[in-house]
Amino acid sequence: MSASMVWLIAVLGILFIAVMVSQSVWSPVRWIGYGLFKVAIGGVLLFVFNSIAGNYDFSIPINPITAAMSGFLGLPGLVSLVLIKAFIV
């Protein structure tokens, strides 16, 4: 490997580290983490609902779409999923 190639790799490595440390990279990562947290909360909300509604032979499937809907919208999202399941499906 030539000396110029080593310098090129070193400069690209330093630039990569500088970009990873900057705020412009961590802001989207923070939003992705926030979204995944909301989907996880929605999944837990659906699990608790299915545990209670299982006594009445009613359940809502837990998948990424329903978890995201109940996670981002909260209780109104869960109510809308129940209404959709009860009256449309």
Kinemage of the C-alpha trace (Angstrom):
@kinemage 1
@onewidth
@group {chain A} dominant
@subgroup {mainchain}
@vectorlist {calphas} color= white
{ca met a 1} P 0.000 0.000 0.000
{ca ser a 2} L 1.395 3.361 -0.967
{ca ala a 3} L 1.803 6.273 1.424
{ca ser a 4} L -0.833 8.339 -0.376
{ca met a 5} L -3.390 5.549 0.062
{ca val a 6} L -2.654 5.370 3.796
{ca trp a 7} L -3.138 9.145 4.100
{ca leu a 8} L -6.391 8.973 2.150
{ca ile a 9} L -7.759 6.244 4.435
{ca ala a 10} L -6.646 8.175 7.537
{ca val a 11} L -8.323 11.401 6.363
{ca leu a 12} L -11.531 9.575 5.452
{ca gly a 13} L -11.517 7.875 8.864
{ca ile a 14} L -11.077 11.178 10.672
{ca leu a 15} L -13.890 12.746 8.626
{ca phe a 16} L -16.151 9.795 9.396
{ca ile a 17} L -15.483 10.112 13.126
{ca ala a 18} L -16.057 13.878 13.001
{ca val a 19} L -19.417 13.415 11.282
{ca met a 20} L -20.485 10.716 13.734
{ca val a 21} L -19.699 12.958 16.697
{ca ser a 22} L -21.510 15.999 15.301
{ca gln a 23} L -25.062 16.886 16.256
{ca ser a 24} L -26.345 16.553 12.694
{ca val a 25} L -25.944 12.792 12.808
{ca trp a 26} L -27.351 12.170 16.278
{ca ser a 27} L -30.585 14.087 15.728
{ca pro a 28} L -32.087 11.539 13.273
{ca val a 29} L -30.868 8.691 15.473
{ca arg a 30} L -32.707 10.249 18.395
{ca trp a 31} L -35.922 10.471 16.337
{ca ile a 32} L -35.614 6.837 15.259
{ca gly a 33} L -35.158 5.813 18.893
{ca tyr a 34} L -38.193 7.881 19.893
{ca gly a 35} L -40.289 6.190 17.206
{ca leu a 36} L -39.175 2.704 18.225
{ca phe a 37} L -39.973 3.540 21.851
{ca lys a 38} L -43.498 4.620 20.877
{ca val a 39} L -44.036 1.407 18.880
{ca ala a 40} L -42.862 -0.646 21.871
{ca ile a 41} L -45.272 1.212 24.155
{ca gly a 42} L -48.058 0.520 21.654
{ca gly a 43} L -47.199 -3.176 21.666
{ca val a 44} L -47.378 -3.274 25.462
{ca leu a 45} L -50.693 -1.383 25.369
{ca leu a 46} L -52.115 -3.906 22.898
{ca phe a 47} L -50.825 -6.811 24.988
{ca val a 48} L -52.565 -5.477 28.095
{ca phe a 49} L -55.757 -4.836 26.116
{ca asn a 50} L -55.700 -8.348 24.629
{ca ser a 51} L -55.157 -9.819 28.087
{ca ile a 52} L -58.282 -8.092 29.384
{ca ala a 53} L -60.404 -8.459 26.233
{ca gly a 54} L -59.528 -12.144 25.910
{ca asn a 55} L -62.207 -12.868 28.504
{ca tyr a 56} L -64.782 -11.582 25.998
{ca asp a 57} L -63.343 -13.412 22.948
{ca phe a 58} L -62.098 -10.165 21.426
{ca ser a 59} L -58.520 -9.461 20.411
{ca ile a 60} L -56.533 -7.121 18.201
{ca pro a 61} L -53.499 -8.602 16.463
{ca ile a 62} L -50.171 -7.185 17.572
{ca asn a 63} L -48.159 -6.196 14.505
{ca pro a 64} L -46.004 -3.148 13.663
{ca ile a 65} L -48.909 -1.181 12.160
{ca thr a 66} L -51.325 -1.646 15.059
{ca ala a 67} L -48.535 -1.131 17.597
{ca ala a 68} L -47.489 2.101 15.884
{ca met a 69} L -51.068 3.333 15.718
{ca ser a 70} L -51.758 2.681 19.382
{ca gly a 71} L -48.295 3.884 20.409
{ca phe a 72} L -48.323 7.210 18.595
{ca leu a 73} L -52.009 7.988 19.139
{ca gly a 74} L -52.365 6.487 22.609
{ca leu a 75} L -55.803 5.636 23.932
{ca pro a 76} L -57.685 7.223 20.983
{ca gly a 77} L -55.655 5.014 18.649
{ca leu a 78} L -56.570 1.925 20.650
{ca val a 79} L -60.248 2.923 20.624
{ca ser a 80} L -60.143 3.416 16.859
{ca leu a 81} L -58.581 -0.043 16.423
{ca val a 82} L -61.365 -1.543 18.549
{ca leu a 83} L -64.022 0.257 16.508
{ca ile a 84} L -62.448 -0.837 13.233
{ca lys a 85} L -62.286 -4.437 14.434
{ca ala a 86} L -65.829 -4.422 15.837
{ca phe a 87} L -67.688 -2.694 13.032
{ca ile a 88} L -65.678 -3.146 9.842
{ca val a 89} L -63.975 -6.512 10.151
